[in-house]
Amino acid sequence: MTITRSVIKGCGSYLPEKILTNHDLEEMVDTSNEWIFQRSGIKERRIAADNEFTSDMAIKAAKQALENSGYLGDDIDGVIVATTTPDETFPSVAVKVQTTLGTKRGPTFDVQAVCSGFVYALSVADSFIKTGIAKRMLVIGAEKMSSIVDWTDRRTCVLFADGAGAVIIESEENSQGTINDRGIISSHLHANGKHREILKTSGGVSSNGKSGIIEMEGKEVFKYAVKYLSEVVQEVLEYNNIESSQIDWLVPHQANIRIIEGTAKKLNMPMDKVIVTVQKHGNTSAASIPLALAEGVNSGKIKKGDLILIEALGGGLTWGANLIRV
Ligand code: ACO
């Protein structure tokens, strides 16, 4: 039996110029470099300029992904942007990306699943490819989290950051339907709205007419992150009937080094098989996985044919994972 797979053809990334270090934050709130680094693994993060919007970052990452894949905007059949921090309530960031790149057709919209957004968006794009709606999709994770951070709240402002990452995925016919195929092998998406109060914004367009700022019960989020991410990576192994030793790289959402280490431990994977960018990127929400992926590929660590596992958990709570052969 042959099936269609969505194969990654190119990755791109963009980080704003401005670096905000833990020492800079010491000047802003009652915190210390040691506290931030020990609890989260973060040393520095990038912050977008006032006049630099989510769409600007998304477009830069997308251009690089196009360049690396050898395609032009007009070769793309649809654009999905995972973001929680769009430029405007509407229209979407995706339509801005579309017109700038010269993409002219296909489904074009934003997906909002907070830090799980990229995993969700990639799974949706994969479904369009598998059902023949599109042959080649641009999938982006882009966030300006700095715009919804309370810069006087030391519990949250030390964690979040800005950036964008993008991938081009393309239909490959005649795959064999095994884990030896290149492309997205399986997607696993979950949510539990019971936990929506532990990580949320203080407002929204239909409640108080504001975008709100991030409010978080850090310990609770940490607890559920470890639990649900451990469950979902186990689900990936069981669903595909594989051992974790068959996975070449874990490319996790970059929220906190302790959560990343917890998932790697659950998988029995040594940390040298994990792509870690949290120390210099901070938590860029939906952008963190495509940023880490681009770094893994561009640094030569992740090679064509490698089996990678991506996973994320975010507000909602939402969580999920994809098994992909690059
Ligand atoms: N600097 C110094 N002290 C601080 C800071 C800070 N930036 N922030 C909080 N504290 C203080 C607290 O006020 C508290 O003081 P108290 O004991 O006097 O009340 C003390 O440090 C301990 O606070 P906790 O919240 O218990 O610290 P914890 O060990 O849980 O670490 C952290 C906090 C890093 C937020 C952790 O809970 C965490 O990583 N949670 C996951 C949150 C996360 O990753 N969210 C991102 C979105 S979801 C996702 O992407 C997975």
Residues whose N, C-alpha, C, O or C-beta is under 5 A from the ligand:
A	BS01	ACO	D30 T31 S32 W35 R39 S40 C115 R154 R155 V158 G218 K219 V221 F222 A225 A255 N256 L313 G314
